[in-house]
């Protein structure tokens, strides 16, 4: 009887992890595919690769990397940068294929940099650079950038800048419903509010507006296709942005491990950091080759662990294997690739509000005066100002500087790192 109970518990826990991996992955290839003007069959192939590589990344980290049940997923930082580079590239007159090919090379370069940092133990330097203030700035800017993207998608804003009223109303309803489930729901209702929102929204969209897209079953060649965004090309600005983003993206690992230590009642040693960086770097290189959003440990895993109290590795490993297998079934992948983008964006609009709370958590308890407030106000507000500036305004800036200076999130983080590591704020606070 005991074995049966343990088996049932492990099975249910594995299905919960599978649901968590799915809910955090399914929308990403849809939004990126639309930004890079991919065909339905190419988006379906990207969906399959996202499922397979996310499952494998989680498995490798759990077995050989940091060895903890923490989701290794496609990160919001890279997601935001990839979408913004697509927009900036088009506004500067470049073809989306040229931008995509350069971005693939930049992602691979960023992955190689992460591997080197992990191999030589340079994560200690990154831990020093990414202070709580820098992390707060990063999360504030990431939240604002992604929420802006989600808002545009959920309201169905057309190329002429007009909101699609009926689609927007459904999205508002989903935002309210998922928010209520998250805040007031108990147990499974709260735990799976994102998944519930996707199902309800998808059904409602089909009933109201018809199927969002025709089901296209990918072939094996579509699922394994390389450099879908464009043939590899060299753009120094995008390459530099890729390396910078790759290194900044390691802050996800730092933040996740710091939050995980009290959950697992353990201290995560340098070896775990190094192994985690190396595997994240390897899968980031693969991401450049197979046109995917790159990987890092998900800080949101901590909230999932605290809520479900599933601290064992076995269910996580089983869930990761199931997710990778799911990506190998063309019929399943093709079905999920028809998810309406407005529905996915509306649900994630609620999910990523938590980033704002994480940003506030990094500065909780800190005291600011009229001098020290500069350390967070300057980088955050400059970053927001750049994000609000039309991308075409940077068209006359040379290539390298154009890619960096036109990205408010990168500029804000760079300013925050410089301020934190050059000014003795502890003296100014008194």
DORO-471791 format. One line per field, with one value per residue (C-alpha): x, y, z; residue in one letter; residue number from 0. Coordinates in steps of 0.2 Angstrom, whole numbers. Layout:
N
east = c(X/...)
north = c(Y/...)
up = c(Z/...)
palo = c(A/...)
senu = c(NUM/...)
***
This chain:
430
east = c(0/14/23/6/4/22/20/4/12/27/15/4/20/28/12/12/30/25/11/23/36/22/14/30/36/21/19/37/40/23/28/45/39/27/41/53/39/40/27/15/25/41/32/26/44/50/37/44/62/57/48/63/77/68/65/83/90/80/86/105/104/96/108/124/122/117/107/92/73/74/66/79/69/69/72/62/78/83/65/63/80/76/59/66/81/68/59/74/81/66/65/83/80/87/78/72/82/98/94/89/105/116/106/109/128/126/117/130/144/134/133/152/155/144/154/170/164/158/174/186/175/172/154/162/165/147/140/149/143/125/121/103/101/107/95/81/84/85/69/60/65/62/45/41/47/38/22/23/25/11/-1/1/-2/-17/-26/-23/-15/-13/0/-9/-9/-27/-34/-45/-60/-67/-50/-45/-61/-58/-40/-46/-58/-44/-33/-46/-50/-32/-29/-44/-38/-20/-25/-41/-39/-34/-23/-23/-34/-20/-6/-12/-21/-10/-14/-33/-32/-24/-38/-52/-46/-42/-59/-67/-57/-62/-80/-81/-69/-65/-49/-34/-24/-24/-16/0/9/28/39/55/65/55/57/76/79/93/95/76/78/91/108/122/128/140/134/146/132/121/136/141/123/122/138/132/114/122/132/118/107/118/110/95/106/113/95/88/101/101/82/84/96/83/70/82/90/107/122/125/143/155/154/136/137/151/142/125/134/142/126/116/130/129/110/112/124/111/98/108/109/91/83/77/76/91/91/94/87/69/67/49/53/55/37/31/42/35/17/18/32/38/57/62/71/63/46/55/66/51/42/57/58/39/41/55/45/30/40/44/26/21/2/4/15/5/-10/-2/6/-12/-14/-20/-6/-18/-24/-6/-1/-16/-12/7/3/-3/11/25/18/27/43/39/37/54/61/54/60/78/77/66/73/85/85/87/90/91/109/108/91/101/108/91/81/94/97/78/71/84/80/62/64/74/61/47/57/52/65/67/75/91/93/107/118/132/129/137/131/114/111/116/110/93/89/83/85/104/108/99/108/125/122/117/133/144/136/136/154/162/152/154/135/136/144/131/117/123)
north = c(0/12/9/12/29/34/29/39/54/54/52/67/77/73/79/95/98/94/107/120/117/118/134/143/138/137/155/159/151/158/177/175/166/180/193/184/181/162/152/141/125/134/140/122/116/129/123/105/111/122/107/95/107/113/95/91/106/103/85/89/102/90/76/84/103/111/95/103/102/120/123/127/138/150/167/183/193/185/184/203/206/195/203/221/217/211/228/238/229/232/250/253/246/229/213/202/187/197/202/184/177/190/186/168/171/183/170/157/170/173/155/153/167/159/142/151/160/143/134/147/150/169/168/175/191/191/188/204/214/209/217/217/235/229/214/226/237/222/215/232/235/216/217/234/227/211/218/230/216/206/221/224/205/203/219/213/229/229/235/252/254/250/239/225/228/210/202/215/212/193/197/209/195/183/195/197/179/173/187/181/163/168/179/171/153/139/124/118/133/145/133/131/147/150/133/136/153/146/132/144/157/146/138/155/162/147/149/168/170/153/144/155/145/130/114/111/95/97/84/78/90/105/100/98/113/125/144/146/165/167/161/165/183/195/211/218/227/212/201/213/213/194/193/206/198/181/187/198/183/173/184/173/158/170/176/158/150/163/161/142/140/143/132/117/122/121/132/130/129/135/118/119/137/132/116/126/140/127/118/135/140/124/125/144/139/126/140/150/135/130/147/146/158/154/146/149/143/150/161/157/139/145/150/134/124/134/132/113/108/96/96/79/77/61/70/84/72/62/78/84/68/68/86/81/66/77/88/73/70/80/79/86/100/105/107/118/129/135/143/161/173/185/172/167/185/189/175/179/197/191/179/191/204/194/201/218/209/201/218/226/211/215/232/227/235/247/265/279/298/311/305/287/286/289/271/264/279/284/267/262/279/280/262/266/282/273/259/272/281/275/263/273/287/277/274/286/279/268/249/243/258/257/239/243/261/257/243/252/236/234/252/252/237/243/260/251/239/255/265/250/246/264/274/271/271/265/282/292/283/290)
up = c(0/4/-12/-21/-12/-16/-34/-35/-27/-39/-54/-49/-45/-62/-70/-61/-66/-84/-83/-76/-90/-103/-96/-96/-114/-126/-129/-132/-150/-155/-152/-158/-174/-177/-175/-187/-200/-199/-208/-198/-201/-196/-180/-177/-179/-167/-154/-156/-153/-138/-130/-133/-128/-113/-107/-111/-102/-86/-87/-89/-75/-63/-67/-71/-68/-51/-48/-41/-46/-54/-71/-85/-97/-111/-101/-101/-103/-119/-125/-123/-132/-147/-150/-148/-160/-173/-171/-171/-186/-197/-192/-197/-214/-212/-218/-205/-212/-210/-192/-188/-195/-185/-170/-171/-171/-157/-146/-150/-145/-129/-125/-128/-116/-102/-104/-102/-86/-79/-84/-76/-61/-66/-59/-43/-52/-59/-41/-36/-51/-49/-32/-26/-34/-51/-50/-45/-60/-72/-65/-66/-84/-90/-82/-91/-108/-107/-101/-115/-128/-119/-119/-138/-141/-130/-137/-155/-160/-179/-191/-192/-173/-170/-156/-160/-149/-147/-145/-132/-122/-121/-116/-102/-96/-95/-86/-73/-72/-70/-57/-46/-47/-43/-28/-21/-27/-16/-19/-37/-43/-38/-43/-60/-64/-79/-86/-83/-91/-107/-108/-105/-116/-130/-130/-129/-143/-154/-150/-153/-167/-175/-175/-174/-186/-197/-189/-198/-194/-195/-203/-195/-206/-200/-182/-184/-195/-191/-193/-196/-193/-207/-213/-201/-204/-195/-187/-174/-164/-163/-159/-144/-138/-138/-128/-116/-114/-112/-97/-90/-92/-79/-66/-67/-60/-46/-41/-42/-32/-19/-17/-17/-3/11/2/2/18/10/3/-15/-18/-32/-41/-43/-50/-62/-69/-70/-81/-92/-96/-98/-110/-120/-122/-127/-141/-146/-146/-158/-170/-169/-167/-149/-135/-124/-107/-88/-72/-69/-53/-54/-50/-32/-31/-38/-25/-11/-16/-21/-9/-22/-17/-23/-40/-46/-51/-59/-69/-75/-80/-90/-99/-103/-110/-121/-128/-130/-142/-153/-157/-172/-170/-152/-156/-171/-160/-147/-161/-165/-148/-151/-147/-139/-126/-122/-120/-109/-97/-96/-93/-76/-73/-76/-64/-52/-59/-52/-34/-36/-41/-25/-15/-20/-12/3/19/10/15/2/3/-10/-15/-14/-23/-39/-39/-43/-51/-64/-72/-71/-78/-92/-97/-97/-107/-120/-121/-124/-138/-155/-162/-178/-168/-166/-185/-188/-174/-180/-180/-164/-153/-162/-155/-138/-135/-143/-130/-114/-104/-108/-106/-89/-83/-89/-80/-64/-64/-67/-53/-40/-43/-44/-31/-12/-9/9/14/5/13/30)
palo = c(X/X/X/X/X/X/X/X/X/X/X/X/X/X/X/X/X/X/X/X/X/X/X/X/X/X/X/X/X/X/X/X/X/X/X/X/X/X/X/X/X/X/X/X/X/X/X/X/X/X/X/X/X/X/X/X/X/X/X/X/X/X/X/X/X/X/X/X/X/X/X/X/X/X/X/X/X/X/X/X/X/X/X/X/X/X/X/X/X/X/X/X/X/X/X/X/X/X/X/X/X/X/X/X/X/X/X/X/X/X/X/X/X/X/X/X/X/X/X/X/X/X/X/X/X/X/X/X/X/X/X/X/X/X/X/X/X/X/X/X/X/X/X/X/X/X/X/X/X/X/X/X/X/X/X/X/X/X/X/X/X/X/X/X/X/X/X/X/X/X/X/X/X/X/X/X/X/X/X/X/X/X/X/X/X/X/X/X/X/X/X/X/X/X/X/X/X/X/X/X/X/X/X/X/X/X/X/X/X/X/X/X/X/X/X/X/X/X/X/X/X/X/X/X/X/X/X/X/X/X/X/X/X/X/X/X/X/X/X/X/X/X/X/X/X/X/X/X/X/X/X/X/X/X/X/X/X/X/X/X/X/X/X/X/X/X/X/X/X/X/X/X/X/X/X/X/X/X/X/X/X/X/X/X/X/X/X/X/X/X/X/X/X/X/X/X/X/X/X/X/X/X/X/X/X/X/X/X/X/X/X/X/X/X/X/X/X/X/X/X/X/X/X/X/X/X/X/X/X/X/X/X/X/X/X/X/X/X/X/X/X/X/X/X/X/X/X/X/X/X/X/X/X/X/X/X/X/X/X/X/X/X/X/X/X/X/X/X/X/X/X/X/X/X/X/X/X/X/X/X/X/X/X/X/X/X/X/X/X/X/X/X/X/X/X/X/X/X/X/X/X/X/X/X/X/X/X/X/X/X/X/X/X/X/X/X/X/X/X/X/X/X/X/X/X/X/X/X/X/X)
senu = c(0/1/2/3/4/5/6/7/8/9/10/11/12/13/14/15/16/17/18/19/20/21/22/23/24/25/26/27/28/29/30/31/32/33/34/35/36/37/38/39/40/41/42/43/44/45/46/47/48/49/50/51/52/53/54/55/56/57/58/59/60/61/62/63/64/65/66/67/68/69/70/71/72/73/74/75/76/77/78/79/80/81/82/83/84/85/86/87/88/89/90/91/92/93/94/95/96/97/98/99/100/101/102/103/104/105/106/107/108/109/110/111/112/113/114/115/116/117/118/119/120/121/122/123/124/125/126/127/128/129/130/131/132/133/134/135/136/137/138/139/140/141/142/143/144/145/146/147/148/149/150/151/152/153/154/155/156/157/158/159/160/161/162/163/164/165/166/167/168/169/170/171/172/173/174/175/176/177/178/179/180/181/182/183/184/185/186/187/188/189/190/191/192/193/194/195/196/197/198/199/200/201/202/203/204/205/206/207/208/209/210/211/212/213/214/215/216/217/218/219/220/221/222/223/224/225/226/227/228/229/230/231/232/233/234/235/236/237/238/239/240/241/242/243/244/245/246/247/248/249/250/251/252/253/254/255/256/257/258/259/260/261/262/263/264/265/266/267/268/269/270/271/272/273/274/275/276/277/278/279/280/281/282/283/284/285/286/287/288/289/290/291/292/293/294/295/296/297/298/299/300/301/302/303/304/305/306/307/308/309/310/311/312/313/314/315/316/317/318/319/320/321/322/323/324/325/326/327/328/329/330/331/332/333/334/335/336/337/338/339/340/341/342/343/344/345/346/347/348/349/350/351/352/353/354/355/356/357/358/359/360/361/362/363/364/365/366/367/368/369/370/371/372/373/374/375/376/377/378/379/380/381/382/383/384/385/386/387/388/389/390/391/392/393/394/395/396/397/398/399/400/401/402/403/404/405/406/407/408/409/410/411/412/413/414/415/416/417/418/419/420/421/422/423/424/425/426/427/428/429)
***
